């Protein structure tokens, strides 16, 4: 998972408070020092860390140390959570495209930052949602840029504009956007040239391109692997063009993503997507609360539900849709969703979205994580059809009719059945408890969302 090490270090520091007999100011200081160290190791900017540390301390020390150590740890955890979310949430919103009109996005960033790849992912994202999408290549600097876009365009079946004989990026930008505006395209993505370094020439060219394409949003693409340097880079771009939002690339499995995250503060522009791999579908919508939640091993049910909506599994299963609309979510539904997400090839994503699971799997290699998920699947297999459908009953001799049987209905699977299921699945009982607990949480959430929240959520449909 993204920045997993940071999450486990923060949790490690906090868990020390749980075992401390007295939580005084010195104990709080020592935990905060450890957390600050972890943030710095992940390349979060020194000033940002100092600021966060002061804020957390202020928030935590407002209450006297009266509270027990467990609740103090919880308080600090909450304060850390809030500070990380604040760090990642500037006050401004990203541009929201408007249906039925041309929405032009201009992508800027250094060469190799992942612009062309991100454009293809971004195009794929909108096209899949039914928006008429096209790409324009005016990167005349990098040999092969047009070819790369062309290959992506063919794979995605999305039109593109470029001309290998034209050397003037401004001309290409103007012609390309005009062409697609005239054709009624709704999402027009403009790829600009990058350079190896920030050079006056690059910025000048960017400004000229901007003048002719009149973008609705300038998206700054930054490579998370370059660490701290990204903050300076972000500020330089921001000075030259009005960066409206940020896409952070290559966050897959990289521990030093903190620099990129704190660079958001430098641009004061929201992160909209993060790149988590080279494939077109390896880009996730960024939500600060979900991200920090996952980072701290608290799970991300919203992300899970979004994945579910995105997988189109619901459209294929009208019965499930009907149940969800009534606020029902059975163990069978949970099993099917696990399967869907696994089929999409995102084991890491699935793990990070489930509260408790990521902590349990920290430090494990992916094969062990895979085994744990398989253990869950075996648990589902050991359940009866009734249990999967939420009918929990035990067969007992009928007291009124000797020799016959009757059923006792229960609200949850009985302890003896749980033991049987765990044994049948070959997993420790604790693991099955975790699965049942997860199911309860999802059930509770679906119950709350019902049809209105889940299916009619405008944000989910449009974003
Ligand atoms: P550009 O010069 O800014 O257009 O960069 P490219 O889009 O050509 O990307 C540079 C390299 O980074 C390519 O090899 C991409 O496959 C790779 N890349 C881009 N985004 C990601 C990402 O999110 N994760 C990983 N692992 N690689 C990425």
Boltz pocket constraint, residues with backbone or C-beta under 6 A from the ligand:
constraints:
  - pocket:
      binder: B
      contacts: [[A, 109], [A, 110], [A, 111], [A, 112], [A, 113], [A, 114], [A, 115], [A, 116], [A, 117], [A, 118], [A, 142], [A, 194], [A, 248], [A, 249], [A, 250], [A, 251], [A, 252], [A, 274], [A, 275], [A, 276], [A, 277], [A, 278], [A, 282]]
      max_distance: 6.0
